[in-house]
């Protein structure tokens, strides 16, 4: 079994990679490597509308799922062995970071590709959620403590 500090380091690398990838995407558009509004020129107005609505709906549905679903899925498994709970924590942390990362990238590409300001606001929401979900040893210890208390009651 990996040490707790090693697990947190691995999760932080995943988290920081997500943030850096989003920053790189923004830099690519801001420097003109990819032109802003390029997607708007390539597809019809109807397709642009569908893309805009889809991205907003994905943000509205997936951000709460990533934040609250993480806690709910860990709370459902409280009381199992520490090793199994630690594996679940890692799995759910990676899933949460990945979901928020995908939502953030979608909003960046729609904002720059179409020029839709709603994606800017949704992207800020996704970025805030991604920053909020930064993995810490304190959070891991809190979940493990809750798990061990429930296991002792059984």
Secondary structure by P-SEA (a helix, b strand, c coil): cccaaaaaaaaaaaaaaaaaaaaaaaaaaaacccccccccccccaaaaaaaaaaaaaaaaccaaaaaaaaaaaaaaaccccaaaaaaaaaaaaaaaaaaaaaaaaaaaaaaaacccaaaaaaaaaaaaaaaaacccaaaaaaaaaaaaaaaaac
